[in-house]
């Protein structure tokens, strides 16, 4: 497991964390005005010798009224011949759809003063049973448990579930339309067709997607596939308080991940929202290239928690410009000595006025 040199990061120490009040209060307004965003993506060490483009794509947006981050990780297997394009298109579409949604009356009406966190939908029919035995496989049991959990989680928020699921569905539909347009304007080469084989066009562009967006009245996070999105709320022992706001999907296991190129991708999205006007101090989202370099989050979450904490402290100490420059350089070295994969990290930091 690769670790940066300690000189690149600052020593862990407590950070004062702002607590925001109900939607529309002065605290919420200050949170929006002082929020900062960043996004960094670097090509993986294993891709450089083969001249493979970075298949990750990340972006940030901040106009003082709304902040957003997106991280998309295009799949790396040979049949995903245009996953870099798929990731870029997905990020842009997610940005547009989420911003439009969060600024709508429906979003504030149905999500305002409410909270929720919902895992991905799963099918629990015959696929839950082992082909060689009447006993359920461990994976099937997890999927069945997740299906029951999903029903429990949406029990009191069915209107919100329908609304957010529709947003995810629109993102997926517009992504398919965008990749079809790309394939029409830039037809697949013979080499790409050979690698794609008999698979549908969507597989050529396959990608994961993570996004977090906030406005004055609340925030929404959506996620399909792997990667890690964590929030820091308040802090006595800082690195222990990074938590995932969005429930995990048991389908994402080892080298398998759900994807925008799945058959029914909108059902594979999981999400969380908070319309009470309380915002996390920081939100970081990374692709699996970073997680795999730091340590498996399921096995040792404290590794990624501490890594995020050091990045946050560095950012607060030296500011966005220098922090992003160090990440840009450091992630290349991290990939070389770690996962060898593409590296992406995007974040939102809700700074207090006295932290400017």
Helices and strands as residue ranges (DSSP letters): G 6-8, H 26-34, E 35-42, H 45-48, E 56-62, E 66-73, H 83-102, H 105-111, E 115-118, G 126-128, H 138-153, H 158-185, H 190-196, H 201-204, E 209-215, E 218-224, E 228-232, G 238-241, E 242-243, H 265-268, E 270-274, E 282-286, H 288-294, H 301-318, H 320-337, E 343-350, G 353-355
